[in-house]
C-alpha cells in the first residue's frame, strides 16, 4: 500500500521542499532529472491520441518535461497561482508574457523604472509590431490615472524597481488598470515570492528570473510566468509551444534544489542588507541610500504595507560621481563586481555603465541613477566582513567630489 500524498494546503516553507513533487516508481528521495528531449509511445494509436489530446502522455520536452513540470507545480503553489510555465531565462519570461498577450494596435502602459532589457522591449521592440507604449513614473499615481484613462491592453511594472528600489502602489494601479481591461504583469524578482505577493495585491501575471534568489548560487538561468489557468492555457502555452523558449530539465532540477534553502537564504540576506544600509547611510562619502525598510526611504510606509521585509538589495550613491564609484569598486577585496543579483555571494554593479547603460543619460537621470550610483546585492558572508569591505571601498572613494 502506497503512502498517502501530502495534504493539499501547505505553508510556504513546506511548499519550498515538497510542493508539486513528481515521484517515479523508483521511489527516489530527491526529484529525478529527466534529461530527455523526447518520449516514446506504446503504439501508433497512442501517439495519435496524444496529439489529438484525447489521452495524456509526454510528447516532447519543448512542450513539457516531468522535472520542469515538478518545478512549475512547486512555484505555482508557492505563489498562490493557478498555473505556472517555465522559460529558459527571466527575460524570456517577460518577453513571453508580453508577446503572447499583445497584438498590433494594442497599447501598453509601463513603469519607467524597468530593468534595461525590459525597457528595450517596451520602447524599441513592441513599436516594431505596431504596439504603442506609454511610460509613467511608477510612484506617481496621478500619472497612472492619466495614462490609464485610455484603452490599454497590458500594464508592466516592477516593484521594488531596479536599481533605485522605488515602489509602486500595486493595489491602486491594478484597480485603475482593470477598469480599462488591462492585464497587469508584475516583475517580482527583487521581492521574491516570499516577501511580496502580487497576485493577492491585484496583479494578473507574475514573472521571475529564477536565476536570482531561486537558484541563488550563480549556477543556471531560468524564468517563470505565473497566472490563471485559463490565461496560461489559452494565451501563454500556445506561444511557448511554438516559439520554444524551453527551460532545460537540468536547470529546472538545480532550481528545485535552490528552492529548498530559499527561505533561509532570503531571511539572512535581508537581515544583512538592512544592517549594511544603515552603515552606508551614516558614512560621509555616501550621498544617499535606498533600501525599502529604511525610515529615510520616501515610500517606506508603502514598502512595509506590501512587503514583509526590505529585500536583499541596497542602492547607494557616492558623492564623488563615477570616479569615486570606480575607486570604490576597485578597492573591494571580498564583494565581487558583477551585474547579477540574488546570489549567495555579495555582488556589486555600477548601473550607469552596466545594466542601465543603453537607456541613455536622460532616462537614467529621470530614474535617479547618477554616475555615483552603485547597486549592492547582499549575500551570505559574515556581515562584519562585508561591512569591513564596504569601509575599504569608502575609504578609497573619499568623501568629496
Phi and psi in degrees as a GROMACS rama.xvg file:
@    title "Ramachandran Plot"
@    xaxis  label "Phi"
@    yaxis  label "Psi"
@TYPE xy
-79.412  147.569  UNK-2
-64.8933  145.404  UNK-3
-67.1505  145.147  UNK-4
-67.7632  164.207  UNK-5
-59.9977  155.613  UNK-6
-60.876  155.129  UNK-7
-71.5153  -30.2128  UNK-8
-108.936  99.1687  UNK-9
-111.123  152.291  UNK-10
-75.8083  157.257  UNK-11
-52.1276  -42.793  UNK-12
-65.7211  -28.798  UNK-13
-78.0843  -38.4939  UNK-14
-58.5622  -38.0388  UNK-15
-59.0794  -26.8297  UNK-16
-97.5129  -40.0046  UNK-17
-123.021  -7.48017  UNK-18
-60.0366  133.017  UNK-19
66.6726  18.186  UNK-20
-61.4291  130.815  UNK-21
-108.718  113.444  UNK-22
-111.492  131.023  UNK-23
-81.5732  179.12  UNK-24
-74.5685  1.39338  UNK-25
-85.0499  -8.0949  UNK-26
60.391  39.9679  UNK-27
-67.7388  149.541  UNK-28
-78.5002  -55.5101  UNK-29
-81.2615  149.093  UNK-30
-57.2832  140.799  UNK-31
-75.9678  150.534  UNK-32
-104.911  115.197  UNK-33
-95.7953  82.7084  UNK-34
-82.9675  76.9588  UNK-35
-142.617  141.562  UNK-36
-83.0816  -35.3454  UNK-37
-134.687  -177.943  UNK-38
-138.561  154.274  UNK-39
-105.595  161.564  UNK-40
-117.879  151.107  UNK-41
-71.1918  -25.1389  UNK-42
-159.619  165.099  UNK-43
-63.0591  -34.9421  UNK-44
-63.2871  -40.0329  UNK-45
-66.1919  -39.4694  UNK-46
-61.1507  -45.7386  UNK-47
-61.7665  -46.0235  UNK-48
-63.0065  -35.3566  UNK-49
-63.226  -46.0889  UNK-50
-71.9737  -27.8185  UNK-51
-75.2832  -19.0051  UNK-52
84.3349  14.419  UNK-53
-90.553  -7.94295  UNK-54
-140.015  158.072  UNK-55
-102.727  123.427  UNK-56
-159.846  146.47  UNK-57
-64.046  141.498  UNK-58
-111.955  -56.4455  UNK-59
-165.319  140.355  UNK-60
-68.0992  -15.3127  UNK-61
-68.9071  -28.547  UNK-62
-89.9181  -34.2508  UNK-63
177.782  146.665  UNK-64
-145.909  140.011  UNK-65
-56.8014  -40.0661  UNK-66
-67.2618  -42.1367  UNK-67
-66.0939  -41.929  UNK-68
-64.5874  -35.5951  UNK-69
-56.1013  -47.2427  UNK-70
-65.494  -42.036  UNK-71
-60.1325  -43.2825  UNK-72
-64.9694  -39.2723  UNK-73
-66.5224  -44.9923  UNK-74
-66.9416  -38.0035  UNK-75
-61.9896  -42.3927  UNK-76
-65.4022  -38.6036  UNK-77
-67.6702  -42.4858  UNK-78
-78.7406  -20.5641  UNK-79
78.292  30.1566  UNK-80
-100.844  155.034  UNK-81
-72.9562  -31.2033  UNK-82
-153.12  157.333  UNK-83
-143.567  144.266  UNK-84
-131.426  137.803  UNK-85
-92.4002  153.226  UNK-86
-133.126  170.28  UNK-87
-68.5325  -29.8693  UNK-88
-146.595  169.302  UNK-89
-64.8595  -39.9348  UNK-90
-67.0969  -33.0325  UNK-91
-63.3111  -34.0465  UNK-92
-65.7979  -46.5269  UNK-93
-62.2903  -48.2069  UNK-94
-58.5869  -45.2192  UNK-95
-65.9887  -42.6267  UNK-96
-60.827  -36.865  UNK-97
-78.4643  -54.8317  UNK-98
-70.6698  -27.0347  UNK-99
-66.1144  -29.4939  UNK-100
-96.2228  -28.9358  UNK-101
-96.139  157.523  UNK-102
-143.853  167.232  UNK-103
-54.0593  133.241  UNK-104
96.3073  -13.2143  UNK-105
-73.5971  165.226  UNK-106
-128.047  138.748  UNK-107
-118.511  136.67  UNK-108
-112.944  128.031  UNK-109
-133.066  146.744  UNK-110
-65.4241  135.718  UNK-111
-63.3304  -31.6923  UNK-112
-82.3599  82.6956  UNK-113
-122.142  156.09  UNK-114
-55.5746  147.509  UNK-115
-52.1776  -44.638  UNK-116
-69.1047  -35.5896  UNK-117
-65.2547  -41.48  UNK-118
-59.6805  -40.4236  UNK-119
-64.711  -40.9566  UNK-120
-59.7363  -46.3976  UNK-121
-69.994  -45.0639  UNK-122
-83.5186  -28.4041  UNK-123
-118.719  -47.4817  UNK-124
-74.3047  -50.9586  UNK-125
-59.4933  -40.9562  UNK-126
-59.7152  -25.9204  UNK-127
-63.9195  -23.255  UNK-128
-103.508  15.0203  UNK-129
72.8035  27.9242  UNK-130
-105.737  121.208  UNK-131
-87.8951  152.286  UNK-132
-138.657  148.106  UNK-133
-131.68  128.947  UNK-134
-99.1026  143.231  UNK-135
-131.497  157.794  UNK-136
-75.4616  117.457  UNK-137
-59.0707  -29.3373  UNK-138
-81.9902  -8.41569  UNK-139
-100.807  101.648  UNK-140
-65.1473  -30.0584  UNK-141
-63.4096  -39.0201  UNK-142
-65.5213  -40.148  UNK-143
-61.3737  -43.5792  UNK-144
-60.6119  -43.7997  UNK-145
-66.1725  -46.2293  UNK-146
-65.1369  -34.1742  UNK-147
-94.8554  17.3799  UNK-148
-85.9213  -7.42389  UNK-149
-112.551  158.481  UNK-150
-54.5219  134.36  UNK-151
-141.737  134.532  UNK-152
-89.3056  -31.6141  UNK-153
-155.634  144.293  UNK-154
-118.4  132.501  UNK-155
-122.679  132.306  UNK-156
-153.094  157.954  UNK-157
-126.165  138.909  UNK-158
-151.832  120.212  UNK-159
-64.6725  155.995  UNK-160
-87.8535  160.931  UNK-161
-103.639  119.957  UNK-162
-107.817  -0.99079  UNK-163
-86.5964  -0.362251  UNK-164
57.7182  40.5213  UNK-165
-78.3174  150.424  UNK-166
-107.257  148.88  UNK-167
-113.698  134.962  UNK-168
-73.1277  85.3284  UNK-169
-59.5239  -47.3685  UNK-170
-58.3157  -39.7398  UNK-171
-69.4803  -44.0443  UNK-172
-66.8043  -41.263  UNK-173
-61.4527  -40.1191  UNK-174
-63.2716  -42.6508  UNK-175
-63.9813  -42.2317  UNK-176
-65.4535  -41.3162  UNK-177
-68.7265  -25.0982  UNK-178
-64.0397  -27.5709  UNK-179
-107.421  12.7949  UNK-180
79.1205  20.8145  UNK-181
-84.9196  145.129  UNK-182
-83.0777  129.536  UNK-183
-100.599  115.899  UNK-184
-111.07  126.309  UNK-185
-120.592  126.744  UNK-186
-85.4759  110.484  UNK-187
-106.342  23.8519  UNK-188
-60.1412  -47.0797  UNK-189
-66.1724  -34.6386  UNK-190
-84.8644  -22.6565  UNK-191
65.0355  159.069  UNK-192
-67.7432  -7.2105  UNK-193
-87.702  -29.7394  UNK-194
-99.7153  -19.7105  UNK-195
-149.894  145.8  UNK-196
-128.062  80.3093  UNK-197
-57.6963  -35.6444  UNK-198
-64.6135  -30.1494  UNK-199
-77.9804  -17.1355  UNK-200
-103.888  9.93766  UNK-201
117.058  -11.5308  UNK-202
-69.4481  153.352  UNK-203
-99.8638  -32.9057  UNK-204
-137.011  139.296  UNK-205
-121.859  136.653  UNK-206
-121.75  149.286  UNK-207
-137.745  147.329  UNK-208
-92.9492  110.459  UNK-209
-74.7857  -9.86293  UNK-210
-57.3087  -38.4386  UNK-211
-87.5791  136.657  UNK-212
63.1574  -53.4995  UNK-213
-66.6201  -55.667  UNK-214
-69.0526  -62.8749  UNK-215
68.0906  12.3287  UNK-216
-134.969  24.6341  UNK-217
67.5783  33.3252  UNK-218
-109.491  -48.6948  UNK-219
-135.652  163.415  UNK-220
-100.833  152.881  UNK-221
-177.667  155.809  UNK-222
-138.822  163.206  UNK-223
-143.707  143.258  UNK-224
-126.043  127.927  UNK-225
-127.97  141.08  UNK-226
-172.948  -158.776  UNK-227
-72.1611  154.628  UNK-228
-60.7397  -41.0309  UNK-229
-63.3417  -48.6036  UNK-230
-65.4721  -41.8367  UNK-231
-63.545  -46.5269  UNK-232
-68.9771  -44.1718  UNK-233
-90.4777  -28.398  UNK-234
-110.959  -50.5479  UNK-235
-78.4464  -48.274  UNK-236
-58.3121  -43.9576  UNK-237
-59.9166  -37.5666  UNK-238
-63.263  -46.3035  UNK-239
-66.7318  -42.0159  UNK-240
-60.5268  -37.7944  UNK-241
-97.9037  -13.79  UNK-242
-106.126  -22.5004  UNK-243
81.6845  29.0566  UNK-244
-81.5734  55.3385  UNK-245
-77.046  146.302  UNK-246
-82.4396  135.849  UNK-247
-62.3862  135.423  UNK-248
-56.8538  -35.4697  UNK-249
-65.4456  -43.3751  UNK-250
-62.4056  -37.9991  UNK-251
-60.7981  -41.4788  UNK-252
-64.916  -41.3512  UNK-253
-63.0589  -41.8324  UNK-254
-65.8461  -38.5776  UNK-255
-56.7296  -42.7532  UNK-256
-66.7212  -37.8582  UNK-257
-63.604  -36.9988  UNK-258
-60.7526  -28.429  UNK-259
-62.0156  -25.6504  UNK-260
-114.381  11.3439  UNK-261
-58.9443  -46.8925  UNK-262
-59.7497  -46.5108  UNK-263
-61.5475  -42.9569  UNK-264
-69.8285  -47.3961  UNK-265
-64.8582  -43.5627  UNK-266
-60.2388  -45.02  UNK-267
-65.8595  -40.3644  UNK-268
-68.4965  -37.818  UNK-269
-62.648  -42.6605  UNK-270
-61.3551  -45.2534  UNK-271
-65.3393  -39.5073  UNK-272
-61.9821  -42.9519  UNK-273
-64.6198  -41.4412  UNK-274
-61.1389  -45.2241  UNK-275
-72.4769  -33.9767  UNK-276
-62.1835  -41.8676  UNK-277
-65.2536  -39.6798  UNK-278
-62.6908  -46.6911  UNK-279
-64.0892  -39.0671  UNK-280
-61.9149  -28.0496  UNK-281
-87.885  -3.72474  UNK-282
-91.0962  136.228  UNK-283
-66.6488  -21.2805  UNK-284
-76.6338  -12.6891  UNK-285
-98.9453  124.015  UNK-286
-79.4474  -40.0101  UNK-287
-158.549  151.09  UNK-288
-127.214  137.003  UNK-289
-116.187  119.216  UNK-290
-151.202  125.686  UNK-291
-54.6293  -30.5528  UNK-292
-99.4427  7.55416  UNK-293
-76.0545  140.29  UNK-294
-59.7419  -24.8108  UNK-295
-79.0936  -11.9824  UNK-296
-66.1539  130.369  UNK-297
-63.2708  -16.1785  UNK-298
-121.466  33.3498  UNK-299
-60.7053  -37.5568  UNK-300
-64.9688  -42.0788  UNK-301
-64.9842  -42.3721  UNK-302
-58.2822  -44.0554  UNK-303
-71.3553  -21.9276  UNK-304
-82.2131  -25.7654  UNK-305
-98.2289  -28.8538  UNK-306
-121.871  152.03  UNK-307
-91.5128  -12.5248  UNK-308
-157.08  168.263  UNK-309
-81.8838  -6.75184  UNK-310
95.6131  -178.806  UNK-311
-105.726  1.72194  UNK-312
-109.305  140.658  UNK-313
-128.668  129.83  UNK-314
-115.451  133.772  UNK-315
-142.748  155.622  UNK-316
-121.289  127.687  UNK-317
-88.5145  148.873  UNK-318
-68.7236  -25.6173  UNK-319
-90.3808  11.9455  UNK-320
70.6193  -155.077  UNK-321
-60.8825  -40.6344  UNK-322
-61.7836  -44.9322  UNK-323
-65.9598  -40.0607  UNK-324
-62.7108  -41.6423  UNK-325
-69.1178  -38.9615  UNK-326
-61.5531  -40.4893  UNK-327
-59.5825  -52.5692  UNK-328
-57.6775  -45.7058  UNK-329
-73.2829  -15.1585  UNK-330
-88.1422  -12.7142  UNK-331
-68.5774  142.22  UNK-332
-119.65  -11.3071  UNK-333
-116.334  -53.595  UNK-334
-72.1877  130.478  UNK-335
-86.6675  146.356  UNK-336
-82.6654  113.131  UNK-337
-161.308  145.722  UNK-338
-89.2609  3.31493  UNK-339
-79.9173  173.904  UNK-340
-155.532  169.182  UNK-341
71.624  22.9015  UNK-342
-97.421  157.971  UNK-343
-63.5501  -23.8819  UNK-344
-93.2934  140.696  UNK-345
-72.8317  133.818  UNK-346
-131.861  144.22  UNK-347
-130.146  139.145  UNK-348
-138.726  156.654  UNK-349
-104.547  96.6858  UNK-350
-55.93  -36.2867  UNK-351
-63.3689  -24.4381  UNK-352
-114.382  7.60183  UNK-353
-134.18  -94.6096  UNK-354
-63.2614  -29.2012  UNK-355
-120.238  22.442  UNK-356
-60.3507  -46.6042  UNK-357
-84.2472  -2.53935  UNK-358
-82.0767  -11.1243  UNK-359
91.0005  157.341  UNK-360
-65.6221  -33.985  UNK-361
-67.0831  -45.0469  UNK-362
-67.5339  -38.152  UNK-363
-60.5765  -41.5612  UNK-364
-62.8141  -39.0245  UNK-365
-64.6984  -29.9989  UNK-366
-86.2077  -8.1863  UNK-367
87.2906  12.7293  UNK-368
-89.0893  110.316  UNK-369
-101.486  177.686  UNK-370
-68.4291  -18.2231  UNK-371
-98.1774  6.35418  UNK-372
-82.6076  134.879  UNK-373
-130.241  143.266  UNK-374
-114.108  120.829  UNK-375
-106.947  121.288  UNK-376
-96.4902  113.626  UNK-377
-85.1008  129.344  UNK-378
-101.29  -148.381  UNK-379
-109.019  8.75031  UNK-380
-64.8705  163.871  UNK-381
-56.8955  130.719  UNK-382
-62.3988  -31.0877  UNK-383
-70.8257  -35.0878  UNK-384
-66.1356  -39.6637  UNK-385
-65.2495  -41.7095  UNK-386
-63.6885  -39.6058  UNK-387
-62.852  -39.4148  UNK-388
-68.6218  -41.2108  UNK-389
-61.7933  -40.6523  UNK-390
-62.0841  -37.316  UNK-391
-61.917  -45.1273  UNK-392
-66.3809  -39.6059  UNK-393
-66.3191  -36.2206  UNK-394
-63.634  -40.0581  UNK-395
-69.5431  -34.627  UNK-396
-69.6004  -32.1945  UNK-397
78.7921  173.558  UNK-398
-119.575  17.6055  UNK-399
-131.014  150.554  UNK-400
